[in-house]
Amino acid sequence: MTPTTALLYYNNLARQERSRMLNALWIVLLGMAIIFAVLGVLLLVMILLGKLVKPREKQGKKE
Amino acid sequence: MDIAAGEFLGFLHLTWQAVVMLVIGGVLMWLGIAKKVEPVLLVPIGFGCVLANIPLGGAAEAGGFLAVLREAGIHTEIFPLLIFIGVGAMIDFEPFLQRPYTILLGAAAQFGIFATFLLAYLLGDGWLHVLNFSLQDAASIGIIGSADGPTSIYVATTLQSKYTAAIVVAAYSYMALVPIIQPPIIKAMCSKEERALKMPSVAGTISQRTKILFPIITVLVVGLLAPKATPLIGCLMFGNLLRECGVVERLSLTAQNELANIVTILLGITVGGMMAGTEFLRPETILVFILGIVAFSLDTVAGVLLGKLMCVLSGRKINPMIGACGISAFPMSSRVVQKLGLEANPYNHLLMNAAGANVAGQIASVVAGGVMLMLVPMFI
């Protein structure tokens, strides 16, 4: 292996490792973003549900 | 005669790995029986471990009953899903429905999963190559931070991790160790004044209709946005629907008792059966256990940090400690926060608030598992 090909080889290896860690970082960022998004939507739906469906006791008092 | 004895006498075939695993199996049973540490799980796991490591026993080898159970229940992901039906039937989501904002604490407390995944991958194939951790292995190790045994089994087996047995044992062991892991972290992050902070009680009850609609809506929302989580959240919410709908009490009781108990026995002994010495005793196994503690700790830190933010934003109406309950170790985590609250202020009863965050964490951990299953194959 000539010095040039060795340099290219290790440069390529380093680039692959950077790319692998970048992919992992993307999984972390996307993962947390998706969890907050999904549970945020669920929170909104639950708040809406809480407003739409009142406990029967309270409904009785209003009537 | 010597050859025949060699073929029949198991102790002549004992290896050091088998001896170590027999001791570990014994310790697990001792912890369960003498120390009452998660006995429902540790006794079957310990016994399965002993069975799997008896030379010439063949219980865990191809065709053996533990191998058959592993194929039928773990590799098909049936056991964790059936357990989830029982768990769903046991959980009362009312504390969460009274405080729906706690779902955000559940979301924050999943950070440990992803941070640990990153750390495991960094040590493995990602960069340092110190250990033999592939992307799938790292994701499966990270999921220990879900503090949820069935989710850990489901994700590790779906991603076909080499360390499934170690991951499952770590997940269940650390759930039992929550009262030891969490208090020092919470005390380090929250001042006595913060720990003593009382939370206003929630007025009113949740209607029966809301309780019935909740599991159905949750399945639809989570399933449509994170489809890979559908089996887990589906079984959890199916169990909860049986409990709340009020017309199938027999099924609800069966799910809570007979189903959960039978599957726990089978799951425990099968997981123990996966602890064969030659596969289990590797340097990576020790790292899996260390990373499991890291995951639990970072979950707690992230939950408390969001708790602190919510405390400030709410005008000090939320005790930041309940953020630590965002991990789904139910109900150990709630009890830890209740105890710490009472230590700081004898009139500070945080149990229901903590339970709200705790059951929210159960939903969040299932979503985290589904998200991991969705994202990891995209980047392989």
Contacts between the chains, C-beta under 8 A, distances in Angstrom:
chain1	res1	chain2	res2	distance
A	17	B	126	7.2
A	17	B	127	5.3
A	20	B	121	7.7
A	20	B	125	7.1
A	20	B	126	5.0
A	20	B	127	7.2
A	20	B	135	8.0
A	21	B	121	7.4
A	21	B	122	6.9
A	21	B	126	5.1
A	21	B	127	5.6
A	23	B	135	7.8
A	23	B	379	4.3
A	24	B	117	7.1
A	24	B	118	5.5
A	24	B	121	4.7
A	24	B	122	7.7
A	24	B	126	5.6
A	24	B	135	7.2
A	24	B	138	7.4
A	24	B	379	7.5
A	25	B	118	6.9
A	26	B	379	6.9
A	27	B	114	7.1
A	27	B	117	7.0
A	27	B	139	7.6
A	27	B	372	7.9
A	27	B	375	4.8
A	27	B	376	6.7
A	27	B	379	6.0
A	28	B	114	4.2
A	28	B	115	7.1
A	28	B	117	6.9
A	28	B	118	5.4
A	30	B	375	5.9
A	31	B	113	7.8
A	31	B	114	5.0
A	31	B	368	7.2
A	31	B	371	5.0
A	31	B	372	6.7
A	31	B	375	5.8
A	32	B	107	7.9
A	32	B	110	7.3
A	32	B	111	6.4
A	32	B	114	6.0
A	34	B	225	7.7
A	34	B	226	6.4
A	34	B	371	5.0
A	34	B	374	7.7
A	34	B	375	7.8
A	35	B	107	5.0
A	35	B	110	5.6
A	35	B	364	6.5
A	35	B	367	5.6
A	35	B	368	5.7
A	35	B	371	5.8
A	36	B	104	7.5
A	36	B	107	5.0
A	37	B	225	7.1
A	38	B	221	7.1
A	38	B	222	6.0
A	38	B	225	4.6
A	38	B	226	5.2
A	38	B	367	5.4
A	38	B	371	7.8
A	39	B	103	4.8
A	39	B	104	6.9
A	39	B	106	6.7
A	39	B	107	4.6
A	39	B	363	7.3
A	39	B	364	5.9
A	39	B	367	6.4
A	40	B	104	7.5
A	40	B	107	7.8
A	41	B	221	5.7
A	41	B	225	6.4
A	42	B	103	6.2
A	42	B	217	7.8
A	42	B	218	6.3
A	42	B	221	4.9
A	42	B	222	6.9
A	42	B	363	7.5
A	43	B	100	5.5
A	43	B	101	6.8
A	43	B	103	5.0
A	43	B	104	6.8
A	45	B	217	5.8
A	45	B	221	5.8
A	46	B	97	7.0
A	46	B	100	4.3
A	46	B	103	7.6
A	46	B	214	7.4
A	46	B	217	7.7
A	47	B	100	5.9
A	49	B	210	6.0
A	49	B	213	6.2
A	49	B	214	7.5
A	49	B	217	6.7
A	50	B	97	7.6
A	50	B	100	7.0
A	50	B	210	6.9
A	53	B	207	5.4
A	53	B	209	5.0
A	53	B	210	4.8
A	53	B	213	6.9
A	54	B	207	6.5
A	55	B	204	6.0
A	55	B	205	5.3
A	55	B	206	6.7
A	55	B	207	4.3
A	56	B	207	5.8
A	56	B	208	7.4
A	57	B	205	7.2
A	58	B	204	6.8
